[in-house]
Amino acid sequence: MTGFLALAYPWVKALHVMAVIAWMAGLFYLPRLFVYHAERGRVAEGQEPVQSFVIMEDKLLRLIMNPAMIMTWIAGLMLVMTPGIVDWSMVWPWTKAISVLAMTWFHMWLAGQRRALAAGRGLSGRRYRMMNELPTLLMVVIVLSVIVKF
């Protein structure tokens, strides 16, 4: 790396890490909100607690998770395009890429579930509890891929 790339790389990497942290926080918290919404919200249809869940879920997704995901992708792609950073002949960039795509799919699935819950539909609290484990598993694969570089 020379010139501008050498100067920009640590800044882009720092932005990427911060965006990932914000995105992951949302991916961990939104399904937990869904659990509470599904288990407690249906009891009080049309009452204030249900509206509180709808507002919290919407703001978390729109104001935190969506921008964090977009910044994660932008900074991540900038890092990938930096010469000499990724050796595509190894396994780790492929496992990371597949896991990031799965994480993005999960994000989109959560957005659909938010709309379903706001409309009075949705899954059970148990199902949301189970789905809450997916981002943890994907995070483990991503971190091991990047740090261990197998």
RAMOQUI-V340877 format. One line per field, one symbol per residue. phi: phi as a letter, one per 30 degrees, with the letter a starting at -180 (. if undefined). burial: + if it has 24 or more other ideal C-beta (glycine too) atoms within 12 Angstrom, else -. A space follows every 50 residues. Layout:
phi: ???
burial: ???
//
This chain:
phi: .bheddddedddddddddddddddedddddddddeddddcdddceiceed dddeddddddddccdddddddeddddddddddeidccddddedddddddd ddddededdddddddddddickcdeddddddddeddddddddddddddhd
burial: --------+--++-++--++-+++-++++++++++++++-+--------+ --++-+++-++--+++-++-+++-++-+++-+--+------+---++-++ --++-++-+++-++--++---++-+--+--++-++--++-++--++----
//
